[in-house]
């Protein structure tokens, strides 16, 4: 039996990325992922924009409209994807729960830019018996999971210090990488603001800030989106250097080795080990994780409760800058 899926929000991650990508075989949106995966039926889409609804009808099957109540009644989805703008997440989730009984809701990150609203969303899903996940999708990517395995097995040895570059706001985009680093290094324990930086899009800060995790310390540095987007992590361990580049499409490990020219020095190897990634199919990997959960398995997706704890730290940083 296929699980029925409704997508609320037909913008870039909802549908649009795959309509503009020139990369063969890539799966970059929820619409393409759930229409491709054999375990799901893409049963409908919701968006207030008529042009987006027309595009959905041109590329995908199923009901499409602008009203969540009607969508829930017409499609009776098992899984609802909330990919609307962040300011609409709370309303969309409450309407979803009021007019249907989905088993799973996947909400795009961040849950909200307001902690009280985010907490209400988590509690509402809990009360409704609906599992809430937040779409920090890099944490299900095989290369990222291999990094986690190496850190937990001590193949990448602490102490770990690092630098992360981000653009377009700490909460909107930097949170992808703080969440990933929590997967690798454990929960955030503290922070220290180095430079308050500017505000992006009216309420999202772009500070330079040092985050302390269980297994190490990573300094987040804000780039300038107007110049170019930049998302990169570099971690220095006691036995080498990990580079997570181009938003995660390239991951390399340089082991520490004895310098061939001098017995007195240890240096990084000139030969990178490339860690296999699947960053061009992240939404499909998310769909597979949802199927695992629905079958009673353990998923690597970020729970609503975990996302709420992460958001709390980022909002503390915003308040302190």
Rosetta silent file (secondary structure, phi, psi, omega in degrees, C-alpha in Angstrom):
SEQUENCE: XXXXXXXXXXXXXXXXXXXXXXXXXXXXXXXXXXXXXXXXXXXXXXXXXXXXXXXXXXXXXXXXXXXXXXXXXXXXXXXXXXXXXXXXXXXXXXXXXXXXXXXXXXXXXXXXXXXXXXXXXXXXXXXXXXXXXXXXXXXXXXXXXXXXXXXXXXXXXXXXXXXXXXXXXXXXXXXXXXXXXXXXXXXXXXXXXXXXXXXXXXXXXXXXXXXXXXXXXXXXXXXXXXXXXXXXXXXXXXXXXXXXXXXXXXXXXXXXXXXXXXXXXXXXXXXXXXXXXXXXXXXXXXXXXXXXXXXXXXXXXXXXXXXXXXXXXXXXXXXXX
SCORE:     score description
SCORE:     0.000 S_00000001
   1 L     0.000  132.120  177.854    0.000    0.000    0.000 S_00000001
   2 L   -85.960  144.327  176.882    1.300    3.428   -0.919 S_00000001
   3 E   -89.385  132.615 -177.485    1.188    6.270    1.610 S_00000001
   4 E   -83.516  139.366 -174.376   -0.558    9.418    0.372 S_00000001
   5 E  -125.641  134.107  173.169    1.359   12.707    0.516 S_00000001
   6 E  -117.194  132.601  177.421    0.145   16.316    0.457 S_00000001
   7 E  -107.764  122.360  175.737    2.583   19.204   -0.094 S_00000001
   8 E  -103.626  108.592 -175.650    1.650   22.594    1.356 S_00000001
   9 L   107.647  105.792 -175.082    3.808   25.199   -0.367 S_00000001
  10 L  -108.684   37.296  176.209    4.916   24.699   -3.980 S_00000001
  11 L   -81.190 -143.016 -171.344    7.934   27.003   -3.942 S_00000001
  12 H   -64.271  -58.319 -178.187   11.545   25.972   -4.380 S_00000001
  13 H   -73.446  -28.814  177.788   11.895   23.008   -2.011 S_00000001
  14 H   -65.561  -42.819 -176.349    8.239   22.085   -2.489 S_00000001
  15 H  -153.677  -35.600 -163.272    8.509   21.791   -6.272 S_00000001
  16 H   -67.024  -34.543 -175.622   10.545   24.514   -7.965 S_00000001
  17 H   -55.723  -38.803 -177.465   14.155   23.348   -7.639 S_00000001
  18 H   -77.472  -13.589  177.628   13.555   20.431  -10.003 S_00000001
  19 H   -84.680  -15.320 -178.167   11.900   22.665  -12.583 S_00000001
  20 H  -115.543  -10.417 -177.334   15.027   24.809  -12.915 S_00000001
  21 L   -76.424  138.995  177.266   17.836   22.292  -12.341 S_00000001
  22 L  -100.460    4.081 -175.426   19.917   21.214  -15.330 S_00000001
  23 L   -85.140  118.246 -179.451   21.516   18.302  -13.468 S_00000001
  24 L   -63.253  133.481  175.009   20.480   14.941  -14.907 S_00000001
  25 L    81.751   -5.439 -179.029   19.080   12.519  -12.358 S_00000001
  26 L   -72.169  147.346  173.090   18.937   15.043   -9.527 S_00000001
  27 L  -128.091  106.247 -167.892   15.987   15.012   -7.123 S_00000001
  28 L  -118.871   -2.786 -177.379   15.884   18.358   -5.360 S_00000001
  29 L  -131.897  160.522  177.436   12.242   18.903   -4.363 S_00000001
  30 H   -64.012  -39.997 -176.921    9.565   17.151   -2.333 S_00000001
  31 H   -59.813  -47.028 -179.771    7.261   16.881   -5.345 S_00000001
  32 H   -69.339  -38.109 -178.992    9.763   14.953   -7.441 S_00000001
  33 H   -61.873  -50.073 -174.613   10.913   12.847   -4.480 S_00000001
  34 H   -78.928  -22.200  173.721    7.461   11.650   -3.453 S_00000001
  35 H   -79.381  -20.702 -179.786    6.232   11.202   -7.024 S_00000001
  36 H   -89.246  -38.308 -173.905    9.336    9.098   -7.733 S_00000001
  37 L   -68.140  128.804 -176.842    9.459    6.956   -4.582 S_00000001
  38 L   -68.792  -13.401 -179.476    7.492    3.694   -5.027 S_00000001
  39 L   -87.259   -2.461 -174.431    6.289    3.764   -1.425 S_00000001
  40 E  -132.058  156.055  170.911    4.316    6.983   -1.827 S_00000001
  41 E  -120.460  118.009  175.788    1.536    8.550   -3.873 S_00000001
  42 E   -75.700  104.250 -169.839    1.758   12.300   -4.391 S_00000001
  43 E   -98.533  -11.804  179.343   -1.927   13.054   -3.925 S_00000001
  44 E   178.646  167.864  177.677   -2.006   16.843   -3.906 S_00000001
  45 E  -142.718  149.344 -179.788   -0.480   20.274   -3.526 S_00000001
  46 E  -127.085  131.715  174.185   -1.535   23.550   -1.898 S_00000001
  47 L  -162.697  140.867  178.517   -0.330   27.037   -2.784 S_00000001
  48 L   -73.445  -15.202 -175.811   -1.933   30.509   -2.885 S_00000001
  49 L   -89.257  120.680 -176.669   -0.100   31.333   -6.125 S_00000001
  50 H   -63.900  -37.408  179.734   -2.074   30.409   -9.254 S_00000001
  51 H   -62.664  -40.326  178.323    1.042   30.130  -11.440 S_00000001
  52 H   -67.527  -38.445  178.183    2.567   27.577   -9.083 S_00000001
  53 H   -63.839  -39.108  177.835   -0.664   25.606   -9.012 S_00000001
  54 H   -64.875  -40.424  177.029   -0.690   25.571  -12.815 S_00000001
  55 H   -62.761  -42.455  178.009    2.908   24.334  -12.868 S_00000001
  56 H   -57.866  -47.152 -179.322    2.024   21.582  -10.417 S_00000001
  57 H   -62.584  -31.545 -179.251   -0.847   20.462  -12.669 S_00000001
  58 H   -72.993  -30.917 -173.938    1.480   20.471  -15.675 S_00000001
  59 H  -107.074  -24.009 -172.614    4.107   18.242  -14.060 S_00000001
  60 L  -133.471  158.690  178.165    2.293   16.160  -11.445 S_00000001
  61 L   -92.555  167.503  174.066   -0.970   14.316  -10.897 S_00000001
  62 L   106.192  173.040 -179.283   -3.451   14.789   -8.084 S_00000001
  63 E   -66.462  145.493  172.699   -5.571   17.474   -6.504 S_00000001
  64 E  -145.557  140.403 -179.334   -4.239   21.037   -6.376 S_00000001
  65 E  -170.624 -168.508 -176.117   -5.728   24.157   -4.817 S_00000001
  66 L  -113.859    0.576 -172.616   -5.208   26.985   -2.367 S_00000001
  67 L  -116.662  122.370 -177.234   -7.204   25.804    0.660 S_00000001
  68 H   -66.736  -41.870 -178.761   -5.760   23.442    3.278 S_00000001
  69 H   -58.409  -46.311  178.965   -9.155   22.366    4.648 S_00000001
  70 H   -65.819  -40.756  179.715  -10.339   21.276    1.200 S_00000001
  71 H   -60.122  -44.552 -179.706   -6.996   19.634    0.467 S_00000001
  72 H   -64.523  -39.462 -179.858   -7.142   17.542    3.637 S_00000001
  73 H   -68.732  -41.106 -175.140  -10.716   16.482    2.883 S_00000001
  74 H   -77.069  -30.668 -172.803  -10.027   15.635   -0.767 S_00000001
  75 H  -108.220  -22.443 -178.116   -6.709   13.805   -0.326 S_00000001
  76 L    44.218   59.763 -172.355   -6.795   12.300    3.225 S_00000001
  77 L   -74.100  148.314  170.017   -2.985   12.276    3.370 S_00000001
  78 L   -83.374  -32.223 -176.885   -0.857   10.052    5.587 S_00000001
  79 E  -127.516  130.841  175.856    2.068   12.468    5.238 S_00000001
  80 E  -119.214  129.228  175.838    1.893   16.260    5.020 S_00000001
  81 E  -102.379  121.093  176.188    4.871   18.364    3.940 S_00000001
  82 E  -101.507  104.012 -177.058    4.767   21.977    5.150 S_00000001
  83 L  -121.888   28.095  176.644    7.016   23.915    2.777 S_00000001
  84 L   -78.083  171.527  173.388    5.345   27.313    3.057 S_00000001
  85 L   -56.502  150.311 -175.526    7.239   30.448    4.167 S_00000001
  86 H   -53.022  -40.123 -178.025    8.395   30.248    7.801 S_00000001
  87 H   -62.060  -20.422 -179.004    5.874   32.876    8.933 S_00000001
  88 H   -98.640   -3.450 -175.275    3.057   30.577    7.753 S_00000001
  89 H   -56.920  -47.839 -176.415    4.295   27.343    9.346 S_00000001
  90 H   -60.555  -49.475 -179.553    2.222   27.676   12.523 S_00000001
  91 H   -61.172  -46.212 -178.490   -1.027   28.438   10.677 S_00000001
  92 H   -61.871  -40.209 -179.479   -0.490   25.691    8.113 S_00000001
  93 H   -68.251  -43.425 -179.244    0.244   23.111   10.790 S_00000001
  94 H   -64.975  -38.555  176.919   -2.762   24.021   12.930 S_00000001
  95 H   -67.504  -39.270  177.421   -5.079   23.893    9.906 S_00000001
  96 H   -58.018  -46.947 -178.162   -3.592   20.554    8.872 S_00000001
  97 H   -72.808  -27.940 -179.686   -4.296   19.068   12.301 S_00000001
  98 H   -73.315  -30.089 -172.144   -7.754   20.661   12.497 S_00000001
  99 H  -113.418    7.307  178.976   -8.975   19.172    9.215 S_00000001
 100 L  -163.779 -179.720 -179.247   -7.240   15.798    9.058 S_00000001
 101 L  -132.502   66.167  177.865   -5.322   13.073   10.847 S_00000001
 102 L   -68.063  151.243  176.581   -1.941   12.676    9.162 S_00000001
 103 L   -80.311  -31.661 -175.311    0.485   10.161   10.618 S_00000001
 104 E  -139.812  137.809  166.752    3.518   12.339    9.870 S_00000001
 105 E  -119.252  129.090  170.345    4.179   16.028    9.286 S_00000001
 106 E  -106.280  118.219  179.509    7.486   17.156    7.805 S_00000001
 107 E  -108.153  134.760  175.497    7.981   20.882    8.385 S_00000001
 108 L   -63.423  154.808  179.165   10.662   22.873    6.635 S_00000001
 109 L   -82.173  154.952  -18.883   13.273   24.512    8.834 S_00000001
 110 L   -74.384  162.784  176.037   13.105   26.481   10.968 S_00000001
 111 L   -51.752  -45.943 -178.899    9.857   25.523   12.688 S_00000001
 112 L  -162.802  167.012  169.489    9.346   29.205   13.455 S_00000001
 113 L  -100.268   15.223  178.189   11.349   32.307   14.278 S_00000001
 114 L  -131.383  123.399 -173.681    9.364   32.492   17.531 S_00000001
 115 H   -63.776  -40.841 -178.539    9.972   29.941   20.284 S_00000001
 116 H   -61.047  -44.270  177.578    6.421   30.044   21.678 S_00000001
 117 H   -62.658  -44.029 -179.908    4.919   29.317   18.252 S_00000001
 118 H   -61.965  -42.431  179.399    7.408   26.520   17.641 S_00000001
 119 H   -63.465  -40.932  177.964    6.649   24.962   21.020 S_00000001
 120 H   -61.714  -36.942  179.128    2.894   25.092   20.317 S_00000001
 121 H   -65.720  -43.992  178.573    3.490   23.277   17.034 S_00000001
 122 H   -62.449  -45.433 -178.681    5.441   20.497   18.728 S_00000001
 123 H   -67.133  -38.236 -179.953    2.801   20.102   21.445 S_00000001
 124 H   -63.244  -41.644  177.120   -0.081   20.169   18.954 S_00000001
 125 H   -65.399  -41.616  178.617    1.440   17.306   16.968 S_00000001
 126 H   -60.994  -45.248 -179.235    2.082   15.354   20.143 S_00000001
 127 H   -65.598  -31.028 -178.481   -1.519   15.830   21.296 S_00000001
 128 H   -85.423   -4.039 -177.282   -2.834   14.778   17.876 S_00000001
 129 L    70.384   27.790 -179.517   -0.719   11.616   17.791 S_00000001
 130 L  -109.959  128.670  179.999    1.084   12.903   14.707 S_00000001
 131 E   -78.280  128.029 -179.949    4.857   12.498   14.423 S_00000001
 132 E  -106.981  128.260  171.664    6.610   15.781   13.638 S_00000001
 133 E  -122.966  149.172  177.405    9.954   15.952   11.857 S_00000001
 134 E  -111.560  135.319 -165.234   11.828   19.096   10.800 S_00000001
 135 L   -82.748   62.861  166.483   13.538   18.947    7.432 S_00000001
 136 L   -84.143   81.688 -163.799   17.212   19.338    8.303 S_00000001
 137 H   -73.956  -18.453 -179.291   17.813   17.053    5.381 S_00000001
 138 H   -65.260  -21.957 -176.805   21.632   16.949    5.409 S_00000001
 139 H   -73.696   -8.950  177.073   21.555   14.682    8.468 S_00000001
 140 H  -103.708    1.369 -176.637   20.203   11.758    6.370 S_00000001
 141 L   -77.433  134.218 -174.198   22.867   12.061    3.639 S_00000001
 142 H   -55.550  -39.281  179.342   25.252    9.042    3.511 S_00000001
 143 H   -64.470  -42.442  177.740   28.438   11.136    3.542 S_00000001
 144 H   -64.237  -37.564  178.738   27.308   13.073    6.619 S_00000001
 145 H   -69.807  -31.996  175.692   26.386    9.803    8.339 S_00000001
 146 H   -67.743  -38.681  175.009   29.822    8.386    7.534 S_00000001
 147 H   -60.403  -45.286  178.989   31.413   11.430    9.198 S_00000001
 148 H   -59.128  -44.256  179.874   29.247   10.808   12.261 S_00000001
 149 H   -60.014  -42.631 -177.951   30.281    7.146   12.344 S_00000001
 150 H   -67.132  -36.745  178.360   33.963    8.063   12.206 S_00000001
 151 H   -68.355  -44.636 -178.522   33.631   10.589   15.027 S_00000001
 152 H   -67.093  -30.701  179.864   31.693    8.177   17.250 S_00000001
 153 L   -89.854    2.376  178.680   34.196    5.371   16.557 S_00000001
 154 L    70.943   16.243  172.150   37.145    7.702   17.252 S_00000001
 155 L   -72.303  -31.143  165.992   38.471    7.392   13.697 S_00000001
 156 L  -105.764  111.099 -165.057   38.191   11.175   13.695 S_00000001
 157 L   -97.243  132.959  171.744   39.694   11.927   17.080 S_00000001
 158 L   -70.792  165.201    3.790   38.849   14.761   19.449 S_00000001
 159 L   -72.914  150.756 -177.042   39.541   17.393   20.498 S_00000001
 160 E  -119.996  130.735  172.946   37.845   18.996   17.491 S_00000001
 161 E  -126.273  147.197 -176.627   37.921   22.661   16.506 S_00000001
 162 E  -155.282  174.997  177.235   36.309   24.047   13.405 S_00000001
 163 E  -134.119  137.088  174.751   35.014   26.851   11.239 S_00000001
 164 E  -124.109  130.060  172.560   31.682   27.077    9.423 S_00000001
 165 E  -100.767  137.657  177.912   30.865   29.586    6.705 S_00000001
 166 E  -146.067  160.730  173.245   27.212   30.462    6.078 S_00000001
 167 L  -138.787  166.883  177.461   25.082   33.094    4.311 S_00000001
 168 L    65.732   41.034  169.179   21.411   34.234    4.344 S_00000001
 169 L    94.425  137.685  179.000   20.863   34.232    8.092 S_00000001
 170 H   -67.072  -41.164 -175.956   21.873   32.101   11.053 S_00000001
 171 H   -77.771  -43.026 -177.542   18.342   30.832   11.690 S_00000001
 172 H   -70.605  -50.767 -173.972   17.292   30.309    8.078 S_00000001
 173 H  -115.298  -37.550  177.824   20.459   28.776    6.640 S_00000001
 174 H   -59.991  -27.400 -178.761   23.100   28.612    9.362 S_00000001
 175 H   -64.995  -26.435  174.365   20.775   26.278   11.255 S_00000001
 176 H   -55.239  -40.061 -171.613   21.345   23.593    8.602 S_00000001
 177 H   -90.165  -31.603  172.732   24.949   23.417    9.749 S_00000001
 178 H   -65.714  -38.109  177.859   24.449   23.887   13.490 S_00000001
 179 H   -66.836  -41.700  177.673   21.980   20.982   13.322 S_00000001
 180 H   -63.298  -41.492  179.438   24.425   18.860   11.327 S_00000001
 181 H   -67.185  -30.774  173.293   27.193   19.645   13.804 S_00000001
 182 H   -64.686  -36.689  175.519   24.909   18.568   16.652 S_00000001
 183 H   -62.319  -38.526 -177.383   24.570   15.227   14.856 S_00000001
 184 H   -83.345  -42.954 -167.306   28.360   14.969   14.688 S_00000001
 185 H  -113.736    0.653 -178.830   29.524   16.625   17.907 S_00000001
 186 L    91.947  178.263 -173.795   26.553   16.405   20.282 S_00000001
 187 L   -62.122  154.349  170.865   24.253   19.118   21.647 S_00000001
 188 E   -67.409  134.982 -179.395   25.115   22.808   21.787 S_00000001
 189 E  -111.084  -28.992 -177.407   26.308   23.686   25.299 S_00000001
 190 E  -167.831  172.479  177.002   27.142   27.387   25.053 S_00000001
 191 E  -149.056  158.938  175.821   27.979   30.211   22.658 S_00000001
 192 E  -140.390  119.312  179.713   30.128   33.333   22.463 S_00000001
 193 E   -78.305  126.887  179.038   29.350   36.163   20.047 S_00000001
 194 E   -93.515  -43.082  178.905   32.473   37.465   18.305 S_00000001
 195 E  -146.543  128.827 -174.830   30.799   40.039   16.054 S_00000001
 196 E   -64.142  -29.924  179.161   27.091   40.927   16.094 S_00000001
 197 E    66.013 -167.449 -177.006   26.962   41.267   12.308 S_00000001
 198 E  -102.068  177.558  173.898   23.951   42.485   10.367 S_00000001
 199 E  -103.884  130.210  176.866   20.303   41.417   10.164 S_00000001
 200 E  -100.088  133.583  174.529   19.218   39.452    7.100 S_00000001
 201 L    54.040   42.178  170.999   15.629   39.730    5.852 S_00000001
 202 L    79.005  -32.111 -176.676   14.514   41.936    8.761 S_00000001
 203 L  -142.919    9.333 -177.939   14.828   39.455   11.654 S_00000001
 204 E  -110.003  113.597 -175.725   17.521   36.841   10.954 S_00000001
 205 E   -73.223  155.203  174.379   20.927   37.689   12.463 S_00000001
 206 E  -127.470   63.435 -179.551   24.251   37.029   10.760 S_00000001
 207 E   -80.924  159.128  159.499   26.718   37.069   13.645 S_00000001
 208 E   -88.110  120.436 -171.187   30.173   35.607   13.818 S_00000001
 209 E  -144.560  139.409  177.924   29.635   33.292   16.770 S_00000001
 210 E   -96.599  123.764  178.797   31.512   30.485   18.487 S_00000001
 211 E  -106.781  132.595  176.966   29.374   27.446   19.375 S_00000001
 212 E  -101.968  122.579  176.907   30.480   24.940   21.978 S_00000001
 213 E  -108.370  172.736  178.640   29.333   21.347   21.423 S_00000001
 214 L   -55.398  -41.393 -171.765   29.928   18.252   23.552 S_00000001
 215 L  -108.393    9.448  179.100   32.890   17.158   21.412 S_00000001
 216 E   168.721  179.652 -177.605   34.321   20.425   20.184 S_00000001
 217 E  -124.976  131.689 -178.172   34.063   24.105   19.374 S_00000001
 218 E  -129.793  130.006  178.144   33.109   25.545   15.981 S_00000001
 219 E   -95.222  123.599  177.090   33.187   29.205   14.952 S_00000001
 220 E   -92.594  127.164  179.172   30.432   30.304   12.569 S_00000001
 221 E  -119.512  131.779 -178.019   31.409   33.105   10.177 S_00000001
 222 E   -88.144  125.535  170.630   28.865   34.987    8.066 S_00000001
 223 L   -86.761 -171.813 -178.733   29.601   35.551    4.399 S_00000001
 224 L  -116.192  107.224 -176.229   27.844   38.072    2.170 S_00000001
 225 L   -58.233  -33.866 -179.538   25.012   36.567    0.138 S_00000001
 226 L   -61.919  -26.170  176.812   25.001   39.539   -2.249 S_00000001
 227 L   -83.965  -53.289  175.816   28.495   38.487   -3.357 S_00000001
 228 L  -172.385  153.412  173.786   27.927   34.727   -3.430 S_00000001
 229 L   -75.164  142.505 -178.522   26.357   31.916   -1.397 S_00000001
 230 L  -150.918  119.927 -179.026   28.867   30.003    0.694 S_00000001
 231 L  -135.170  112.655 -173.244   28.299   26.967    2.928 S_00000001
 232 E  -155.153  141.951  174.543   31.334   25.112    4.224 S_00000001
 233 E  -123.971  135.382  170.840   32.574   23.329    7.353 S_00000001
 234 E  -127.078  124.083  179.628   36.213   22.605    8.201 S_00000001
 235 E  -117.702  126.774  173.554   36.984   20.518   11.278 S_00000001
 236 E   -99.852  116.893  175.057   40.480   20.029   12.679 S_00000001
 237 E  -102.322  177.937 -179.540   40.782   16.849   14.724 S_00000001
 238 L   -74.051  -13.537 -177.920   43.871   15.558   16.502 S_00000001
 239 L  -125.191   18.688  176.780   44.539   13.158   13.614 S_00000001
 240 E   157.451 -169.893 -174.988   43.512   15.114   10.524 S_00000001
 241 E  -132.448  128.266  175.701   41.219   17.597    8.808 S_00000001
 242 E  -103.356  133.573  175.596   37.666   17.129    7.529 S_00000001
 243 E  -121.291  125.799  178.239   36.310   19.424    4.811 S_00000001
 244 E  -115.908  101.094 -167.020   32.585   19.649    4.064 S_00000001
 245 E  -116.858  161.649  177.962   32.394   21.843    0.962 S_00000001
 246 H    52.574   44.711  178.340   29.838   23.220   -1.509 S_00000001
 247 H    69.946    9.410  178.402   27.018   22.678    0.960 S_00000001
 248 H   110.170    0.808  178.157   27.999   19.033    1.396 S_00000001
 249 L   -74.173  -16.689  177.091   28.338   17.899   -2.207 S_00000001
 250 E  -133.398  121.770  177.156   32.058   17.357   -1.547 S_00000001
 251 E  -126.776  126.649  179.961   33.420   15.822    1.675 S_00000001
 252 E  -132.447  153.573  177.057   37.118   15.036    2.081 S_00000001
 253 E  -125.590  128.500  173.218   39.386   13.765    4.839 S_00000001
 254 E  -112.640  114.107  179.546   43.111   14.547    5.106 S_00000001
 255 E   -76.726  151.569  172.465   44.880   12.332    7.586 S_00000001
 256 E   -79.374  130.085 -177.720   47.802   13.571    9.669 S_00000001
 257 E  -135.132  163.087  176.374   51.032   11.866    8.522 S_00000001
 258 E   -70.416  135.635  178.906   54.728   12.118    9.236 S_00000001
 259 L   -63.193  125.719 -178.518   56.433   14.745    7.094 S_00000001
 260 L   -68.106  -17.561 -178.299   58.461   12.966    4.401 S_00000001
 261 L   -97.661  -12.215 -177.050   61.085   15.707    4.578 S_00000001
 262 L  -157.582  127.759  177.704   61.547   15.826    8.340 S_00000001
 263 L   -68.600  -13.618 -174.875   61.014   13.380   11.194 S_00000001
 264 L   -81.055  -13.383 -171.497   60.321   16.335   13.475 S_00000001
 265 L  -122.523  145.312  167.709   56.986   17.289   11.895 S_00000001
 266 E  -110.312  133.329 -175.823   53.543   15.821   11.413 S_00000001
 267 E  -132.656  171.743  173.711   51.599   17.323    8.492 S_00000001
 268 E   -79.767  138.668  178.826   48.372   16.784    6.602 S_00000001
 269 L   -58.532  144.996  175.792   48.589   14.233    3.817 S_00000001
 270 L   -75.664   -9.327 -176.660   48.777   15.616    0.289 S_00000001
 271 L  -108.374  116.024  177.301   46.228   12.973   -0.712 S_00000001
 272 L   -79.429  141.773  167.150   42.577   13.607    0.133 S_00000001
 273 E   -95.434  122.102  179.276   40.219   10.750    0.848 S_00000001
 274 E   -88.234  125.033  177.183   36.891   11.507   -0.820 S_00000001
 275 E   -91.580  128.225 -174.806   33.857   10.450    1.196 S_00000001
 276 L   -64.795  134.232 -179.783   30.974    9.345   -1.031 S_00000001
 277 L  -125.267  165.614  175.443   27.976   11.702   -0.985 S_00000001
 278 L  -139.062   47.311 -172.607   24.443   11.771   -2.415 S_00000001
 279 H   -71.501  -11.940  179.393   23.669   15.457   -2.018 S_00000001
 280 H   -90.324    8.605  179.069   21.759   15.627   -5.312 S_00000001
 281 H  -137.780   30.067 -174.364   19.005   13.346   -3.974 S_00000001
 282 H   -59.116  -45.852  179.087   18.416   14.642   -0.445 S_00000001
 283 H   -61.116  -32.209  176.850   14.586   14.903   -0.630 S_00000001
 284 H   -67.843  -37.376  176.025   14.423   11.301   -1.878 S_00000001
 285 H   -64.695  -37.338  175.841   16.533   10.208    1.104 S_00000001
 286 H   -62.781  -44.576  177.910   14.090   12.060    3.372 S_00000001
 287 H   -58.281  -42.130  178.979   11.189   10.193    1.748 S_00000001
 288 H   -63.376  -38.779  177.931   12.956    6.893    2.387 S_00000001
 289 H   -65.825  -36.591  176.735   13.446    7.813    6.052 S_00000001
 290 H   -64.377  -41.601  178.501    9.725    8.586    6.383 S_00000001
 291 H   -62.351  -40.367  176.713    8.915    5.175    4.912 S_00000001
 292 H   -59.988  -44.885  178.634   11.262    3.555    7.431 S_00000001
 293 H   -61.822  -46.025 -178.134    9.461    5.362   10.253 S_00000001
 294 H   -64.538  -24.154  177.319    6.006    4.373    8.957 S_00000001
 295 L   -87.243    3.071  178.009    7.169    0.749    8.831 S_00000001
 296 L    93.620    8.949 -179.240    8.132    0.914   12.514 S_00000001
 297 L   -89.625  177.153  179.595   11.849    1.476   12.039 S_00000001
 298 L   -93.786  128.862 -175.815   14.242    3.983   13.559 S_00000001
 299 L  -105.789  154.863  177.167   14.737    7.136   11.514 S_00000001
 300 L   -94.144    0.210  179.799   17.631    9.580   11.261 S_00000001
 301 L   -63.940  157.261  179.835   15.289   12.543   10.660 S_00000001
 302 E   -82.303  120.697  179.826   15.327   15.465   13.098 S_00000001
 303 E   -70.974  160.742  176.446   12.417   15.220   15.553 S_00000001
 304 H   -59.786  -40.798 -179.563   10.297   18.228   16.440 S_00000001
 305 H   -64.139  -42.562  179.027   11.613   18.148   20.008 S_00000001
 306 H   -65.431  -41.958  178.295   15.242   18.104   18.859 S_00000001
 307 H   -63.808  -35.001  178.990   14.616   20.951   16.413 S_00000001
 308 H   -65.238  -41.872  177.857   12.957   22.954   19.193 S_00000001
 309 H   -63.618  -42.455  178.692   16.046   22.613   21.415 S_00000001
 310 H   -63.702  -43.736  179.826   18.300   23.702   18.548 S_00000001
 311 H   -61.180  -38.008 -179.641   16.042   26.654   17.727 S_00000001
 312 H   -58.169  -41.619  178.323   16.119   27.777   21.350 S_00000001
 313 H   -65.427  -42.684 -178.623   19.911   28.204   21.180 S_00000001
 314 H   -66.399  -36.676  177.001   19.731   30.165   17.923 S_00000001
 315 H   -70.240  -31.969  173.668   17.062   32.472   19.326 S_00000001
 316 H   -63.531  -40.666  177.458   19.242   33.015   22.414 S_00000001
 317 H   -63.274  -43.753  178.722   22.053   34.087   20.084 S_00000001
 318 H   -59.961  -41.482 -178.326   19.691   36.470   18.280 S_00000001
 319 H   -70.139  -28.007 -174.004   18.590   37.999   21.584 S_00000001
 320 H   -88.580  -13.134 -172.890   22.174   38.387   22.850 S_00000001
 321 L   -76.753    0.000    0.000   23.709   40.105   19.817 S_00000001
